[in-house]
């Protein structure tokens, strides 16, 4: 995968994760909510929503509400789990929570499933949740 494809997949994962997080906070999720949360322009989010819909990761109701499909939900939950666990681990190591969250966001996209599962086992042991 080249750099542009990688960045595109990373962006896709960020959008799906954001829709998941917003759906846990809000009764309905709209494109404007995603734009506000990510501090992105409305046109950028509109293009991303169209892309996510075309790839089968979300549906958009007539009212403009965004809903994750099964496949979109699986990706979003996986990314969110990695983000949450990596953030918690970095904070446990003494990293400032804001820095930990930003670093976890970078790490969550680049780690292979095999390496993540190995780290997860180790982290959960360290955190006393094995």
DSSP file (Angstrom, degrees, kcal/mol; ACC not computed):
  #  RESIDUE AA STRUCTURE BP1 BP2  ACC     N-H-->O    O-->H-N    N-H-->O    O-->H-N    TCO  KAPPA ALPHA  PHI   PSI    X-CA   Y-CA   Z-CA
    1    1 A X              0   0    0      0, 0.0     2,-0.0     0, 0.0     0, 0.0   0.000 360.0 360.0 360.0 130.1    0.0    0.0    0.0
    2    2 A X     >  -     0   0    0      1,-0.1     4,-2.6     4,-0.0     5,-0.2  -0.278 360.0 -97.1 -82.1 173.7    1.4    3.4   -1.0
    3    3 A X  H  > S+     0   0    0      1,-0.2     4,-2.6     2,-0.2     5,-0.2   0.889 122.0  49.5 -58.4 -45.3    1.5    6.4    1.3
    4    4 A X  H  > S+     0   0    0      1,-0.2     4,-2.1     2,-0.2    -1,-0.2   0.913 112.4  47.5 -65.0 -43.0   -1.7    8.0   -0.3
    5    5 A X  H  > S+     0   0    0      2,-0.2     4,-2.4     1,-0.2    -1,-0.2   0.913 112.1  51.0 -62.6 -42.1   -3.7    4.8    0.1
    6    6 A X  H  X S+     0   0    0     -4,-2.6     4,-2.4     1,-0.2    -2,-0.2   0.932 110.7  47.4 -61.4 -46.8   -2.5    4.4    3.7
    7    7 A X  H  X S+     0   0    0     -4,-2.6     4,-2.4     1,-0.2    -1,-0.2   0.864 110.8  53.2 -63.2 -36.0   -3.5    8.0    4.5
    8    8 A X  H  X S+     0   0    0     -4,-2.1     4,-2.4     2,-0.2    -1,-0.2   0.917 110.6  45.8 -65.1 -43.9   -6.9    7.4    2.9
    9    9 A X  H  X S+     0   0    0     -4,-2.4     4,-2.5     2,-0.2    -2,-0.2   0.884 111.8  52.5 -66.2 -38.2   -7.5    4.3    4.9
   10   10 A X  H  X S+     0   0    0     -4,-2.4     4,-2.2     2,-0.2    -2,-0.2   0.919 110.6  47.6 -62.2 -44.1   -6.4    6.1    8.1
   11   11 A X  H  X S+     0   0    0     -4,-2.4     4,-2.4     2,-0.2    -2,-0.2   0.919 110.0  52.5 -63.3 -44.7   -8.8    8.9    7.3
   12   12 A X  H  X S+     0   0    0     -4,-2.4     4,-2.4     1,-0.2    -2,-0.2   0.922 109.8  48.9 -56.5 -46.4  -11.6    6.4    6.7
   13   13 A X  H  X S+     0   0    0     -4,-2.5     4,-2.7     1,-0.2    -1,-0.2   0.888 109.3  52.7 -62.7 -39.6  -10.9    4.7   10.1
   14   14 A X  H  X S+     0   0    0     -4,-2.2     4,-2.4     2,-0.2    -1,-0.2   0.911 109.8  48.3 -63.2 -42.1  -11.0    8.1   11.8
   15   15 A X  H  X S+     0   0    0     -4,-2.4     4,-2.5     2,-0.2    -2,-0.2   0.939 113.0  47.0 -63.1 -47.0  -14.4    9.0   10.3
   16   16 A X  H  X S+     0   0    0     -4,-2.4     4,-2.2     1,-0.2    -2,-0.2   0.920 112.9  49.3 -62.2 -43.2  -15.9    5.6   11.3
   17   17 A X  H  X S+     0   0    0     -4,-2.7     4,-2.6     1,-0.2    -1,-0.2   0.908 111.2  50.2 -61.5 -41.9  -14.4    5.9   14.8
   18   18 A X  H  X S+     0   0    0     -4,-2.4     4,-2.8     2,-0.2     5,-0.2   0.903 108.8  50.9 -65.4 -41.9  -15.9    9.4   15.1
   19   19 A X  H  X S+     0   0    0     -4,-2.5     4,-2.3     2,-0.2    -1,-0.2   0.912 111.4  49.6 -61.5 -41.3  -19.3    8.3   14.0
   20   20 A X  H  X S+     0   0    0     -4,-2.2     4,-1.0     2,-0.2    -2,-0.2   0.948 112.4  46.3 -60.8 -50.0  -19.2    5.5   16.6
   21   21 A X  H >X S+     0   0    0     -4,-2.6     4,-0.8     1,-0.2     3,-0.7   0.923 114.1  47.9 -60.6 -46.0  -18.2    7.9   19.4
   22   22 A X  H >X S+     0   0    0     -4,-2.8     4,-3.2     1,-0.2     3,-0.9   0.875 105.7  58.5 -64.0 -36.7  -20.8   10.4   18.4
   23   23 A X  H 3< S+     0   0    0     -4,-2.3    -1,-0.2     1,-0.3    -2,-0.2   0.748 104.5  52.0 -66.4 -21.6  -23.5    7.7   18.2
   24   24 A X  H << S+     0   0    0     -4,-1.0    -1,-0.3    -3,-0.7    -2,-0.2   0.677 119.0  35.9 -83.4 -19.1  -22.8    6.9   21.8
   25   25 A X  H << S+     0   0    0     -3,-0.9     2,-0.3    -4,-0.8    -2,-0.2   0.740 116.1  50.1-101.7 -31.0  -23.2   10.6   22.8
   26   26 A X  S  < S-     0   0    0     -4,-3.2     3,-0.1    -5,-0.1    -1,-0.1  -0.786  71.3-131.1-116.6 153.4  -26.0   11.8   20.5
   27   27 A X  S    S+     0   0    0     -2,-0.3     2,-0.3     1,-0.2    -1,-0.1   0.887  99.0  11.1 -65.8 -39.0  -29.4   10.5   19.6
   28   28 A X  S    S-     0   0    0     -6,-0.1     2,-0.5    -3,-0.0    -1,-0.2  -0.976  72.5-139.0-138.4 152.2  -28.6   11.0   15.9
   29   29 A X        -     0   0    0     37,-0.4    37,-3.5    -2,-0.3     2,-0.3  -0.954  21.6-178.8-116.3 128.6  -25.4   11.7   14.1
   30   30 A X  B >>  -A   65   0A   0     -2,-0.5     4,-1.6    35,-0.2     3,-0.6  -0.780  42.6-105.6-118.5 165.1  -25.2   14.1   11.1
   31   31 A X  H 3> S+     0   0    0     33,-0.5     4,-2.6    -2,-0.3     5,-0.2   0.879 120.4  57.5 -56.9 -39.4  -22.4   15.2    8.9
   32   32 A X  H 3> S+     0   0    0      1,-0.2     4,-2.4     2,-0.2    -1,-0.2   0.849 102.9  54.3 -62.9 -33.5  -22.2   18.5   10.7
   33   33 A X  H <> S+     0   0    0     -3,-0.6     4,-2.5     2,-0.2    -1,-0.2   0.907 109.8  46.9 -65.4 -41.0  -21.6   16.7   14.0
   34   34 A X  H  X S+     0   0    0     -4,-1.6     4,-2.5     2,-0.2     5,-0.2   0.921 111.9  50.6 -65.7 -44.1  -18.7   14.9   12.4
   35   35 A X  H  X>S+     0   0    0     -4,-2.6     5,-1.9     1,-0.2     4,-1.1   0.916 113.2  45.8 -60.1 -43.8  -17.3   18.1   10.9
   36   36 A X  H  <5S+     0   0    0     -4,-2.4    -2,-0.2     3,-0.2    -1,-0.2   0.924 113.1  49.5 -65.5 -45.4  -17.6   19.8   14.3
   37   37 A X  H  <5S+     0   0    0     -4,-2.5    -2,-0.2     1,-0.2    -1,-0.2   0.894 121.2  33.8 -62.0 -42.2  -16.0   16.9   16.2
   38   38 A X  H  <5S-     0   0    0     -4,-2.5    -1,-0.2    -5,-0.2    -2,-0.2   0.538 104.5-125.5 -91.9  -7.5  -13.1   16.6   13.9
   39   39 A X  T  <5 +     0   0    0     -4,-1.1     2,-0.3    -5,-0.2    -3,-0.2   0.912  62.6 142.3  58.8  44.9  -12.8   20.3   13.1
   40   40 A X      < -     0   0    0     -5,-1.9    -1,-0.2    -6,-0.2     2,-0.1  -0.722  57.2 -95.0-108.3 160.9  -13.0   19.6    9.4
   41   41 A X     >  -     0   0    0     -2,-0.3     4,-2.0     1,-0.1     5,-0.2  -0.413  30.5-119.2 -72.9 153.0  -14.8   21.6    6.7
   42   42 A X  H  > S+     0   0    0      1,-0.2     4,-2.6     2,-0.2     5,-0.2   0.901 113.8  53.4 -60.1 -42.6  -18.4   20.6    5.7
   43   43 A X  H  > S+     0   0    0      2,-0.2     4,-2.1     1,-0.2    -1,-0.2   0.898 108.0  50.7 -61.5 -38.2  -17.3   19.9    2.1
   44   44 A X  H  > S+     0   0    0      1,-0.2     4,-2.1     2,-0.2    -1,-0.2   0.922 112.9  45.6 -63.2 -43.6  -14.5   17.6    3.3
   45   45 A X  H  X S+     0   0    0     -4,-2.0     4,-3.0     1,-0.2     5,-0.2   0.890 109.2  56.0 -67.6 -38.5  -16.9   15.6    5.5
   46   46 A X  H  X S+     0   0    0     -4,-2.6     4,-2.0     1,-0.2    -1,-0.2   0.909 109.1  46.5 -59.6 -43.2  -19.5   15.5    2.7
   47   47 A X  H  X S+     0   0    0     -4,-2.1     4,-2.1     2,-0.2    -1,-0.2   0.913 113.6  48.8 -64.6 -43.3  -16.9   13.9    0.3
   48   48 A X  H  X S+     0   0    0     -4,-2.1     4,-3.0     2,-0.2     5,-0.2   0.904 109.5  51.8 -64.8 -41.4  -15.9   11.4    3.1
   49   49 A X  H  X S+     0   0    0     -4,-3.0     4,-2.6     2,-0.2    -1,-0.2   0.916 109.5  49.9 -61.9 -43.3  -19.5   10.5    3.8
   50   50 A X  H  X S+     0   0    0     -4,-2.0     4,-2.5    -5,-0.2    -1,-0.2   0.917 112.5  48.0 -60.2 -43.2  -20.2    9.8    0.2
   51   51 A X  H  X S+     0   0    0     -4,-2.1     4,-1.7     2,-0.2    -2,-0.2   0.918 111.9  48.6 -63.7 -45.8  -17.0    7.6    0.1
   52   52 A X  H  <>S+     0   0    0     -4,-3.0     5,-2.6     1,-0.2     6,-0.9   0.893 112.9  48.6 -62.6 -39.8  -18.0    5.7    3.2
   53   53 A X  H ><5S+     0   0    0     -4,-2.6     3,-1.3    -5,-0.2    -2,-0.2   0.927 109.8  51.1 -65.6 -45.5  -21.5    5.2    1.8
   54   54 A X  H 3<5S+     0   0    0     -4,-2.5    -1,-0.2     1,-0.3    -2,-0.2   0.808 109.4  51.3 -62.7 -30.1  -20.2    3.9   -1.5
   55   55 A X  T 3<5S-     0   0    0     -4,-1.7    -1,-0.3    -5,-0.2    -2,-0.2   0.482 117.1-114.3 -86.9  -2.7  -17.9    1.5    0.3
   56   56 A X  T < 5S+     0   0    0     -3,-1.3    16,-0.4    -4,-0.3    15,-0.3   0.697  83.7 117.5  82.1  19.6  -20.8    0.1    2.3
   57   57 A X  S   <S+     0   0    0     -5,-2.6    12,-2.3    -6,-0.2     2,-0.3   0.701  77.7  18.4 -92.0 -21.8  -19.6    1.3    5.7
   58   58 A X  E     -B   68   0B   0     -6,-0.9     2,-0.3    10,-0.3    10,-0.2  -0.954  61.2-145.4-141.2 161.4  -22.5    3.7    6.5
   59   59 A X  E     -B   67   0B   0      8,-2.7     8,-2.4    -2,-0.3     2,-0.5  -0.909  13.8-147.1-119.1 156.3  -26.0    4.4    5.4
   60   60 A X  E     -B   66   0B   0     -2,-0.3     6,-0.2     6,-0.2   -30,-0.0  -0.986  14.3-141.0-126.4 120.6  -27.5    7.9    5.3
   61   61 A X    >   -     0   0    0      4,-2.4     3,-1.9    -2,-0.5     6,-0.0  -0.201  32.1-100.3 -73.2 169.5  -31.2    8.3    6.1
   62   62 A X  T 3  S+     0   0    0      1,-0.3    -1,-0.1     2,-0.1    -2,-0.0   0.813 126.5  55.8 -58.6 -30.2  -33.5   10.7    4.2
   63   63 A X  T 3  S-     0   0    0      2,-0.1    -1,-0.3     1,-0.0    -2,-0.0   0.537 123.7-106.2 -80.2  -6.4  -33.1   13.1    7.1
   64   64 A X    <   +     0   0    0     -3,-1.9   -33,-0.5     1,-0.3     2,-0.3   0.623  67.4 151.8  91.2  14.6  -29.3   12.9    6.7
   65   65 A X  B     -A   30   0A   0    -35,-0.1    -4,-2.4   -34,-0.1     2,-0.4  -0.635  39.5-134.9 -82.3 135.6  -28.6   10.8    9.8
   66   66 A X  E     -B   60   0B   0    -37,-3.5   -37,-0.4    -2,-0.3     2,-0.4  -0.754  23.7-178.7 -94.2 133.2  -25.5    8.6    9.6
   67   67 A X  E     -B   59   0B   0     -8,-2.4    -8,-2.7    -2,-0.4     2,-0.2  -0.998  25.1-125.6-132.2 132.6  -25.6    5.0   10.6
   68   68 A X  E     -B   58   0B   0     -2,-0.4   -10,-0.3   -10,-0.2   -11,-0.1  -0.558  22.8-138.1 -73.3 136.8  -22.8    2.5   10.6
   69   69 A X     >  -     0   0    0    -12,-2.3     4,-3.0    -2,-0.2     5,-0.2  -0.302  35.8 -93.2 -78.9 176.7  -23.4   -0.8    8.7
   70   70 A X  H  > S+     0   0    0      1,-0.2     4,-2.2     2,-0.2     5,-0.1   0.937 130.0  45.1 -57.0 -46.7  -22.2   -4.1   10.3
   71   71 A X  H  > S+     0   0    0    -15,-0.3     4,-1.9     1,-0.2    -1,-0.2   0.907 113.9  49.0 -65.5 -41.7  -18.9   -3.8    8.4
   72   72 A X  H  > S+     0   0    0    -16,-0.4     4,-2.7     1,-0.2    -1,-0.2   0.886 110.4  51.8 -63.7 -39.2  -18.5   -0.2    9.3
   73   73 A X  H  X S+     0   0    0     -4,-3.0     4,-2.9     2,-0.2     5,-0.3   0.893 106.7  53.1 -65.4 -40.6  -19.3   -0.9   13.0
   74   74 A X  H  X S+     0   0    0     -4,-2.2     4,-1.9    -5,-0.2    -1,-0.2   0.925 113.0  43.5 -61.1 -44.4  -16.7   -3.7   13.1
   75   75 A X  H  X S+     0   0    0     -4,-1.9     4,-2.6     2,-0.2     5,-0.2   0.944 114.8  49.6 -65.3 -47.4  -14.0   -1.4   11.8
   76   76 A X  H  X S+     0   0    0     -4,-2.7     4,-2.7     1,-0.2    -2,-0.2   0.909 111.9  47.6 -59.9 -44.7  -15.0    1.5   14.0
   77   77 A X  H  X S+     0   0    0     -4,-2.9     4,-2.4     2,-0.2    -1,-0.2   0.883 111.6  51.0 -65.5 -37.9  -15.1   -0.7   17.1
   78   78 A X  H  X S+     0   0    0     -4,-1.9     4,-2.3    -5,-0.3    -2,-0.2   0.937 113.5  44.0 -64.2 -47.0  -11.7   -2.2   16.3
   79   79 A X  H  X S+     0   0    0     -4,-2.6     4,-2.7     1,-0.2    -2,-0.2   0.914 114.0  50.7 -64.3 -42.9  -10.1    1.3   15.8
   80   80 A X  H  X S+     0   0    0     -4,-2.7     4,-2.8    -5,-0.2     5,-0.2   0.893 109.5  50.7 -64.3 -39.9  -11.8    2.6   19.0
   81   81 A X  H  X S+     0   0    0     -4,-2.4     4,-2.7     2,-0.2     5,-0.3   0.943 112.1  46.6 -62.2 -47.1  -10.6   -0.3   21.0
   82   82 A X  H  X S+     0   0    0     -4,-2.3     4,-2.6     1,-0.2     5,-0.3   0.932 114.3  48.2 -60.3 -45.3   -7.0    0.2   19.9
   83   83 A X  H  X S+     0   0    0     -4,-2.7     4,-2.3     2,-0.2     5,-0.2   0.935 114.2  45.5 -60.3 -48.4   -7.2    3.9   20.5
   84   84 A X  H  X S+     0   0    0     -4,-2.8     4,-2.5     2,-0.2    -2,-0.2   0.931 116.0  44.4 -63.5 -48.0   -8.7    3.5   24.0
   85   85 A X  H  X S+     0   0    0     -4,-2.7     4,-2.4    -5,-0.2    -2,-0.2   0.921 114.9  47.7 -66.3 -44.1   -6.3    0.8   25.1
   86   86 A X  H  X S+     0   0    0     -4,-2.6     4,-2.4    -5,-0.3    -1,-0.2   0.892 112.9  49.6 -65.5 -38.7   -3.2    2.5   23.7
   87   87 A X  H  X S+     0   0    0     -4,-2.3     4,-2.5    -5,-0.3     5,-0.2   0.946 111.6  48.3 -62.5 -48.1   -4.2    5.8   25.3
   88   88 A X  H  X S+     0   0    0     -4,-2.5     4,-2.3     1,-0.2    -2,-0.2   0.898 112.0  49.9 -59.7 -41.7   -4.8    4.2   28.7
   89   89 A X  H  X S+     0   0    0     -4,-2.4     4,-1.6     2,-0.2    -1,-0.2   0.925 110.6  48.5 -64.3 -46.1   -1.4    2.4   28.5
   90   90 A X  H  <>S+     0   0    0     -4,-2.4     5,-2.5     1,-0.2     4,-0.3   0.896 111.7  49.5 -63.3 -40.0    0.5    5.6   27.6
   91   91 A X  H ><5S+     0   0    0     -4,-2.5     3,-1.7     1,-0.2    -1,-0.2   0.914 108.0  54.4 -63.3 -41.9   -1.2    7.4   30.4
   92   92 A X  H 3<5S+     0   0    0     -4,-2.3    -1,-0.2     1,-0.3    -2,-0.2   0.837 104.6  55.3 -59.2 -32.9   -0.3    4.6   32.8
   93   93 A X  T 3<5S-     0   0    0     -4,-1.6    -1,-0.3    -5,-0.1    -2,-0.2   0.511 130.1 -97.0 -79.3  -4.3    3.3    5.0   31.6
   94   94 A X  T < 5S+     0   0    0     -3,-1.7     2,-0.2     1,-0.3    -3,-0.2   0.522  74.2 145.6 103.7   7.1    3.1    8.7   32.7
   95   95 A X      < -     0   0    0     -5,-2.5    -1,-0.3    -6,-0.2    -2,-0.0  -0.567  60.6 -99.1 -78.0 140.2    2.3   10.4   29.4
   96   96 A X     >  -     0   0    0     -2,-0.2     4,-3.2     1,-0.1     5,-0.2  -0.319  33.7-121.4 -53.9 136.4    0.1   13.4   29.5
   97   97 A X  H  > S+     0   0    0      1,-0.2     4,-2.3     2,-0.2     5,-0.2   0.856 110.8  49.6 -54.9 -39.5   -3.5   12.3   28.6
   98   98 A X  H  > S+     0   0    0      2,-0.2     4,-2.0     1,-0.2    -1,-0.2   0.928 114.6  43.6 -65.5 -44.4   -3.7   14.8   25.7
   99   99 A X  H  > S+     0   0    0      2,-0.2     4,-2.8     1,-0.2     5,-0.2   0.903 112.4  54.1 -65.5 -41.5   -0.4   13.6   24.3
  100  100 A X  H  X S+     0   0    0     -4,-3.2     4,-2.7     1,-0.2    -2,-0.2   0.910 108.7  48.4 -60.0 -43.4   -1.3   10.0   24.9
  101  101 A X  H  X S+     0   0    0     -4,-2.3     4,-1.8    -5,-0.2    -1,-0.2   0.909 113.1  47.2 -65.4 -42.1   -4.6   10.4   23.0
  102  102 A X  H  X S+     0   0    0     -4,-2.0     4,-1.3     2,-0.2    -2,-0.2   0.921 115.1  45.8 -65.1 -43.5   -2.8   12.0   20.0
  103  103 A X  H  X S+     0   0    0     -4,-2.8     4,-2.5     1,-0.2     3,-0.3   0.907 110.4  53.1 -66.8 -40.9   -0.1    9.4   19.9
  104  104 A X  H  X S+     0   0    0     -4,-2.7     4,-2.9    -5,-0.2    -1,-0.2   0.877 104.0  57.8 -61.0 -37.0   -2.5    6.6   20.3
  105  105 A X  H  < S+     0   0    0     -4,-1.8     4,-0.5     1,-0.2    -1,-0.2   0.862 110.1  43.5 -62.2 -35.9   -4.4    8.0   17.3
  106  106 A X  H >X S+     0   0    0     -4,-1.3     3,-0.7    -3,-0.3     4,-0.7   0.914 116.4  46.5 -73.1 -43.7   -1.3    7.7   15.2
  107  107 A X  H >X S+     0   0    0     -4,-2.5     4,-1.6     1,-0.2     3,-0.9   0.862  99.8  67.3 -68.1 -37.4   -0.4    4.2   16.5
  108  108 A X  H 3< S+     0   0    0     -4,-2.9    -1,-0.2     1,-0.3    -2,-0.1   0.749 103.2  46.1 -59.8 -25.2   -3.8    2.7   16.1
  109  109 A X  H <4 S+     0   0    0     -3,-0.7    -1,-0.3    -4,-0.5    -2,-0.2   0.725 114.3  44.1 -89.6 -23.0   -3.6    2.9   12.3
  110  110 A X  H << S+     0   0    0     -3,-0.9     2,-0.2    -4,-0.7    -2,-0.2   0.640  86.0  97.1-101.8 -16.2   -0.2    1.5   11.8
  111  111 A X  S  < S-     0   0    0     -4,-1.6     2,-0.1     1,-0.1    -4,-0.0  -0.538  72.0-123.5 -80.3 139.2    0.0   -1.5   14.0
  112  112 A X     >  -     0   0    0     -2,-0.2     4,-2.7     1,-0.1     5,-0.2  -0.406  23.3-114.1 -73.9 156.0   -0.6   -4.9   12.6
  113  113 A X  H  > S+     0   0    0      1,-0.2     4,-2.5     2,-0.2     5,-0.2   0.889 117.0  53.2 -56.8 -39.3   -3.4   -7.1   14.1
  114  114 A X  H  > S+     0   0    0      2,-0.2     4,-1.8     1,-0.2    -1,-0.2   0.939 112.2  42.7 -62.5 -48.1   -0.7   -9.6   15.3
  115  115 A X  H  > S+     0   0    0      1,-0.2     4,-2.8     2,-0.2     5,-0.2   0.896 113.3  53.1 -66.5 -39.6    1.4   -7.0   17.0
  116  116 A X  H  X S+     0   0    0     -4,-2.7     4,-3.3     1,-0.2    -2,-0.2   0.936 108.2  49.6 -62.1 -45.4   -1.7   -5.3   18.5
  117  117 A X  H  X S+     0   0    0     -4,-2.5     4,-2.1     2,-0.2    -1,-0.2   0.891 112.0  48.6 -62.0 -39.0   -2.9   -8.5   20.0
  118  118 A X  H  X S+     0   0    0     -4,-1.8     4,-1.8     2,-0.2    -1,-0.2   0.930 114.7  45.0 -65.2 -45.2    0.5   -9.2   21.5
  119  119 A X  H  X S+     0   0    0     -4,-2.8     4,-3.4     1,-0.2     5,-0.2   0.906 110.3  55.7 -63.9 -40.5    0.7   -5.7   23.0
  120  120 A X  H  X S+     0   0    0     -4,-3.3     4,-2.9     1,-0.2     5,-0.3   0.923 106.8  49.1 -58.9 -46.2   -2.9   -6.0   24.2
  121  121 A X  H  X S+     0   0    0     -4,-2.1     4,-1.6     1,-0.2    -1,-0.2   0.925 115.4  44.5 -59.3 -44.4   -2.2   -9.1   26.2
  122  122 A X  H  X S+     0   0    0     -4,-1.8     4,-2.5     2,-0.2    -2,-0.2   0.927 114.2  48.5 -66.4 -46.8    0.9   -7.5   27.7
  123  123 A X  H  X S+     0   0    0     -4,-3.4     4,-2.8     1,-0.2    -2,-0.2   0.915 110.1  51.2 -61.2 -45.3   -0.9   -4.2   28.5
  124  124 A X  H  <>S+     0   0    0     -4,-2.9     5,-3.7    -5,-0.2     6,-0.5   0.873 110.9  49.5 -62.6 -36.4   -3.9   -5.9   30.1
  125  125 A X  H ><5S+     0   0    0     -4,-1.6     3,-1.2    -5,-0.3    -2,-0.2   0.943 111.7  48.0 -64.7 -47.8   -1.5   -7.8   32.3
  126  126 A X  H 3<5S+     0   0    0     -4,-2.5    -2,-0.2     1,-0.3    -1,-0.2   0.887 113.2  48.0 -58.6 -41.1    0.3   -4.6   33.3
  127  127 A X  T 3<5S-     0   0    0     -4,-2.8    -1,-0.3    -5,-0.2    -2,-0.2   0.476 116.8-115.7 -81.7  -1.3   -3.0   -2.9   34.0
  128  128 A X  T < 5S+     0   0    0     -3,-1.2    -3,-0.2    -4,-0.3    -2,-0.1   0.795  86.0 111.4  75.5  28.3   -4.2   -5.9   36.0
  129  129 A X      <       0   0    0     -5,-3.7    -4,-0.2    -6,-0.2    -5,-0.1  -0.014 360.0 360.0-122.7  30.4   -7.0   -6.8   33.7
  130  130 A X              0   0    0     -6,-0.5    -5,-0.1    -5,-0.2    -1,-0.1   0.479 360.0 360.0 -84.2 360.0   -5.8  -10.1   32.2
